[in-house]
Amino acid sequence: MSSTPVTHLDTLQRLADVIESRKPANGGDPEKSYVSRLLHKGPDAFLKKIGEEATETVMAAKDVDHGGDASKLVYEVADLWFHSMIALAHYGLKPSDVIDELARREGLSGLEEKALRKAQAREAAGE
Ligand SMILES: N=c1c2ncn([C@@H]3O[C@H](COP(=O)(O)OP(=O)(O)OP(=O)(O)O)[C@@H](O)[C@H]3O)c2ncn1[C@@H]1O[C@H](COP(=O)(O)O)[C@@H](O)[C@H]1O
C-alpha cells in the first residue's frame, strides 16, 4: 500500500492556503480572524509584526546562550515565519517560492556568492 508522504512543505502550503482564504477579497472577516485583521490593516501592520518577531527571535536566542529554554526560540521563529507568510501572501508569493530560492542557492558558498556580487557591481560601475 502506498501513501503520499506528508512533508513540511505541505504544512507551510496548508497554512498559506488558510492565509489566502483570509484575504478581504476572499471573504476574510477581520472580526473573526487574526490574519484577516492584519491583512485588512495593510502592510504597515504585518511588516511591524515581522520586525517585532525578528527582535523577539534575537532575544530568545540570546536567552538560550545564557542557559534558557531552546523551545522558546522555536516558538519565536514560528511567529516570525507565520508573519512573514502573511507578507508573502499579500505580495502574491508562496512558501514554495522561498524554498525554490533556497534550492537555487544550495551548494553555492555564501562567500563565493558575495565575491561574485561585488565583482558584478564593480563591472556595472565600469571599474
Ligand atoms: N500560526 C498561526 C499563528 N502564530 C501566531 N499567531 C498569532 O499571532 C499573534 C502574535 O502576536 P504576539 O505574540 O505579539 O501577541 P500579541 O501581544 O497578542 O500581539 P498583538 O497582535 O497584540 O500585537 C498572536 O495573536 C498569535 O495567536 C497565529 N495566528 C494564526 N496562526 C495560523 O493561522 C490560522 C488562521 O488564523 P485566523 O486568521 O486567526 O483564523 C490559524 O488556524 C493558525 O494555523
The ligand as an ORCA input file, in Angstrom:
! r2SCAN-3c Opt
* xyz 0 1
  N       0.125     30.094     13.049
  C      -0.616     30.983     13.450
  C      -0.162     31.944     14.418
  N       1.032     32.111     15.014
  C       0.891     33.184     15.808
  N      -0.354     33.695     15.727
  C      -0.914     34.852     16.418
  O      -0.029     35.912     16.204
  C      -0.112     36.811     17.310
  C       1.322     37.065     17.728
  O       1.336     38.197     18.360
  P       2.155     38.381     19.723
  O       2.864     37.159     20.140
  O       2.958     39.613     19.530
  O       0.963     38.550     20.709
  P       0.048     39.806     20.930
  O       0.607     40.562     22.055
  O      -1.340     39.267     21.069
  O       0.212     40.638     19.574
  P      -0.588     41.891     19.009
  O      -1.382     41.338     17.847
  O      -1.491     42.446     20.077
  O       0.473     42.837     18.534
  C      -0.932     36.128     18.394
  O      -2.255     36.656     18.397
  C      -0.962     34.674     17.925
  O      -2.123     33.964     18.306
  C      -1.038     32.949     14.847
  N      -2.321     33.061     14.400
  C      -2.745     32.151     13.491
  N      -1.926     31.131     13.001
  C      -2.425     30.223     11.953
  O      -3.276     30.955     11.094
  C      -4.522     30.282     11.005
  C      -5.608     31.301     10.774
  O      -5.746     32.135     11.913
  P      -7.005     33.141     11.995
  O      -6.897     34.029     10.815
  O      -6.857     33.911     13.289
  O      -8.217     32.293     11.981
  C      -4.645     29.502     12.317
  O      -5.507     28.394     12.185
  C      -3.209     29.044     12.531
  O      -2.934     27.909     11.729
*
